[in-house]
Amino acid sequence: MEENLSYDTAYKELEQIYLDINNEQVSIDELATKVKRASVLINFCQQKLKNTEEEINGILGGM
């Protein structure tokens, strides 16, 4: 995963992949590549959300 990838950037790319696939703008030759990229982005977003939740819980726990 890219070092400078943000949650917002990953989410926007996921949205675009979804729209492209939904609108049938992805050729069958590109489909597997797009789905693999979406999987990587989903995992990144899930990890980012988990880390943020843990950080917030730590902050709130220290109050």
N, C-alpha and C positions, 0 to 999 in steps of 0.2 A: 504494500500500500504506500502511496506517495507520502512523503514526510509532511508536506504542507497541506494535505487534504483536510478540509474542515467538514463538520457535520452538514452545514448548509450546502456546501458544494456537492458533497456526496448525495444528499437528499435530492437536490435539483437534477443531478445526473440520473438518479434512479427514476425520477418522474419522467424525464425525457425518454429513457429506455422504455418505460411502461407505455407512454403515449405512442412511440414509434411502433412498438409491437402491436398495440391495440388498434392502431390505424393501418396496420399491415404495410408499414413503410420499411420493414426489415426483410431482406431477402432470406430465403432458407439457408443460404450460404453463410449469412451473418448471424443467424438466430442463436446458435450455440455459443458463439463468442459474446453476444449481448447478454445471454442468460448467465454465463459465467461471470461477467463483469458485474451484473446485478447482484449475484450471490456475494461477491467480494464486498460490494458497497453495503449490502444489508448487514453483513457481519461487522463491518466497520462501524456503522450507525448503532447497532445493538451494543457493541462494546463501549462506544462513546457515551451512550445513554446510561449504561451500567456504571461506568466510572464517574459520571457526573452525579448520579444518584448517591453513590458511596461518599463522594466528596461533600455533598450537601448534608447527608446524614451525619457525617463527621463534624461538620461545622455546627449543626443544630445540637448535636450531642454535647458539644463543648460549651454551650450557652448556659 
